[in-house]
Amino acid sequence: MSDLSHVIFSDVGTSSTGDLAAVSGVEMGRQRVLRRLLTNPGDYPFHPDYGAGLARLVGAVADVGRIKALVRGQMLLESCVAAKPEPSVTVTLISGGVQCAISYADASTGAPVALSFNVTT
């Protein structure tokens, strides 16, 4: 099964022929996890509870433990993330925000997946 290739905050991906690009496997899971973590709850009217809303935490006093728990809990809601071994989440304070480094196992293949991003002003 595949999805349209779409990295959050970017345009939908296109193929070398100009068609809409498809994504599957580990990359599809990576895109889904990133989308879930950066989408604010309530942004999708038909799925009001979807999303961790990390971007809206920018500017607030960062509670690293709370952010780690939020990320871990949201990741386990994605079918592409294996529950065992449990995802590893590291949150580091940086100037103007936080850096998240995540590693997890792909649920369908067991392949290790690494994802790192900054959430800043």
Beta strands, then each sheet from edge to edge (+ up, - down):
strand 1: 2-4
strand 2: 22-24
strand 3: 88-94
strand 4: 97-105
strand 5: 112-120
sheet 1: 1+ 2-
sheet 2: 3+ 4- 5+
end
